[in-house]
Amino acid sequence: MTAFINTPAFKALIGLVIFYIGLKTFAGGVKSMGNSEDLQSFITNPYWMFIGGIVCTLLWQSSSLSTTTIVALVSSGVLPLPSAIAAVLGANIGTTGTIWLAGFFVSDGMPTGATRQIALIHTGVNALMAATLLPFVQPIARFVGKF
């Protein structure tokens, strides 16, 4: 039995179970927070949610966690679809912080060379996409809402 517990497959399985439980707990906590009256002006404003998506993803260093949370909030009815679209656009920009941090630590300071070029392209493409789509979150939400 001890040999089985020390296998990489068992450890990976346990890690996935713990991750799933943590994600469900996190999503439940965020859902209950979304019912707060104090947050309604923030939640219903796509531009504030865009900034929130950036900040949360920078803090969590996980656009997957941000997007999972956004989907959970939309499915529970706490977050309107236009705000969710804006938050996902913000999460895409927030995730560029990861490459800047990685470049910072790899380069012992500000990224240089190819690392800097990759970080600039990653940031630029996500920023261009957000700048292009953010003004149109309402029509995008109406279109996506048909499906």
Secondary structure, 3 states (H helix, E strand, C coil): CHHHHCCHHHHHHHHHHHHHHHHHHHHHHHHHHHCCHHHHHHHCCHHHHHHHHHHHHHHHCCHHHHHHHHHHHHHCCCCCHHHHHHHHHHHHHHCHHHHHHHHHHHCCCCCCHHHHHHHHHHHHHHHHHHHHHHHHHHHHHHHHHCC
